[in-house]
Amino acid sequence: MIELYYWTTPNGHKITLFLEEAGTPYTIVPVNIGAGDQFKPEFLKISPNNRIPAIVDHEPATGGEPISVFESGAILLYLAEKTGKLIPADLRDRVEVLQWLFWQMGGLGPMAGQNHHFSQYAPEKIEYAINRYVNETGRLYAVLNKRLADREFLAGDYSIADIATYPWIVPYERQGQNLENFPHLKRWFETIQARPATIRAYEKAEAFKNQALDVEKSRDLLFSQSAKTIQTPTT
């Protein structure tokens, strides 16, 4: 059984997408990031970066004690290797998947995240920052669109590369993007959106809608962390 420490963010959705697609049994442990659950000592034991998602695998493939994993890309790779699903066995095909998985982790996710911050959440609207990240998000959308011009998915069959990327495209309007400008990306997006596992994964998030983030109340928890946050003991 997989224990998933989860909240309704793009990175959280990655893991429910995988688990639903693979048919892997799991339970959700909510980590309300707006209420500060990510700083609780029991969570920090498995996710020292105080970020969701994280998992605990109570039945590792090699047996023995439970294994905990944090960072969404590492979790996807761990689960794919454990189940033998959504990652190719062939070396060349596997490299293709891993390239696009890390592209999302190092590019699309961080850039779209900064886009969200400066355009949606920052108390001051800094034009340079907004333009910088909206434009960079658009550039990355164009990279995806070009990649998908001659293939159904990012790296052959549907894989953890697609699963990692899709949730970061869901809020495209908030990112200042129009999918009509990226027809191949739009086709890919709508294909994944219609998958039964995707529908089930996003239905899971509905249970937490009444706990939606109040950004004003949670601003310090979400955006004002520093080295002191880590250095100060949590009780």
N, C-alpha and C positions, 0 to 999 in steps of 0.2 A: 504494500500500500504506500502511495506517495502522499505525504502531507505537504500541502502547498500553502505557503504564507503569501498572501495575495491582497492586492487592492486594485481598483478599477482604473489602472493606467495602461498606456500602450505596452509597457514591459510586463505588467501583470497579465494582460490579455494573451501575450505570446504563449504563456505556459498553459493556460486553459485551452487555447487553440490546439496545441500539440496533444495534450492529454485526451481531449475529445476526439481528435483525429485518429490517434493510436488506439483508442479504446482502453486506456490504462486506468485502473481504479485509483481514485484519489479523493482526499477530503480537503476542504478549504478551511484555513485558519485566517480569518480576516485580520488585517493589519491596517487600522484606520490612520493613515498618515496625517490627516488633518487634526487628529486628536493626540498625536504624539506616540502612538503605539510602537513606532519604529525605534524608539529609544528605550524600550523596556529591556531589562537585562536578559530575559529569556529569549528575546528575538536577536539581540546582539550576539548571543552565543553562536548563532548559525549565520548571521549576516552582519559581520563586523563593520561594514560600510553604512549601516543603518538605512538600507534601501530595500524595497521590495523589487522583485519577488525573491523567494528562497524556497528550497524544498528540503525535506528530510525523507530519504528513502529507507523505509523500515525493512525492506527485503532486498538488499543489494544482490546483484548477480553472483558475487563471490561469497555470499553468506556473511556471517559475523555481525558486528555492531552496525547500527544505522549510519548512513552516510548523509551529511548535509552539504548542500551546494548553494552558493549565492552567485549573483550576476546572471541575467537572463540568457545571454549567449552560452555561457558555460552550462546552464541548466538544460537548454535545448540540446546541446551536444551530448551531455550525459544521458539524457532520456533517449535520444536517438540511438546511441550505442547500446544502451541497456535493452531496448525493445527490438533493435534491428529494423526500425521503421523510419521513414522520412529522411534517410541519408543513404547514398549509394555505397555499395561494397567496392565497386571498381575505383581504382586509384584516381584516374583522371576525372571521372564524374564527381568523386568525393571532393577533389580540389576545387572544382567549379562551385559546389555548394558552399564550401568553407570560405572561399573568396567573398561570395555575396553575403554570407552570414556576418563576416567581419566588416564588410563594407557598411552594412546596416549599423552594427555596433559602434563603429568608429566614425561614421559619417552621418547617415540619415537621422539616427536617433539623437545624437548630440546637437546637430544643427537645427532640427525641427523643435527640439526641446528649448533651445535658446530663442527660436522664433516665437514659441508659445509664451515664453517668459516676457520678452520685451514688448510683444504686441498685445498680450492679454493681461498680464499680471503686474508688470512693473508699475510702481506708483507714479513714476515720471515717464512720459512718452518721449523717448529719445529717438529722433528721426533717423540718425545715422545707424543706430543699433537695429531698429526695426527693418530698415532697408537692407542692411547687411545680411540679416538672417532670412528674411523673406526671399531675397534674391538667391541666396545660397540654397535654400530649400527648393526653389524653382529649378536651379541647376541640377540638383540631385534627382528631381522628378524627371528632368530631361534625360539624365543618364539611364534611369529605369525605362523610360519610354523607348529609347534607342535599343536597349538590351532586349526588350520584349517585342521588337518589330518583327522578328522572324522565329519566335518560339512562344510556346504557351506559358511556360513558367521560367523562373530566373535561371535555373541550372538543370535542364532536363525535366524529369518528373517533379511533381509537387514535393517540396522538401522543407526542411527547417529554414532555408534561406527565405522562402516565400512567407513562412509563418512569422519569422522575425520582422519582416518588412511590412506586411499588411497592416498591423495595428497603427503604424506611424503614418499611414496614408488615410486612415479613417477620418481624422480631423482635418482634411485638406482645406476646407473652407476657412477654418480658424487660422490656417497657415498662410492664407492669402493666395491659394492656388485654385485653379479651375481645371478640372480633369478633362474638359472638352479640348483643352490645348495639348493634351497628351493622350491621343486615342488608343495607343497600344497599352499604356498603363491603365487607362480606363477599362479596357476589355479585361485585362488581368484582374483588376480590382473587383469588377462585378462578378467574375467567375469565382473568385475566392469568397466573396460576400454571400454567394448563393449556396456554398457547400453546407451540408447539414451539420457538420462539426463546427463550422464557424457560427452558425445560428445558435447552436447549443451553448457554445462558449460565451457568446454575448448575452444570452439569456441568463447565464450565471451571474452576470454583473447587475442584472435588474434587482436582485435581492438587496443590493447595497445603495440603491438610488436615493433612498430617504436619508442616507448619510453622506450626501454629496458634499464636496469640499466647500467651506465658506472661506474663500481666499483671504478676506480682510481679517477674519479672526485667527487664521492659521498662518499668516504671512511670516511671522518670525520662525515658526517651526519649519516651514517649507523653504524659505529663501534666505534666512539670516544665520545660517550655520557657519562655523569657522573652526579653526584648530581647537579653540576652547571647548567647542561642543564635544569633541572626541576626548579631550584631556580631562574634562570634568566628570567625576564618577556619577553614574546614574543609579538612583535608588529605586 
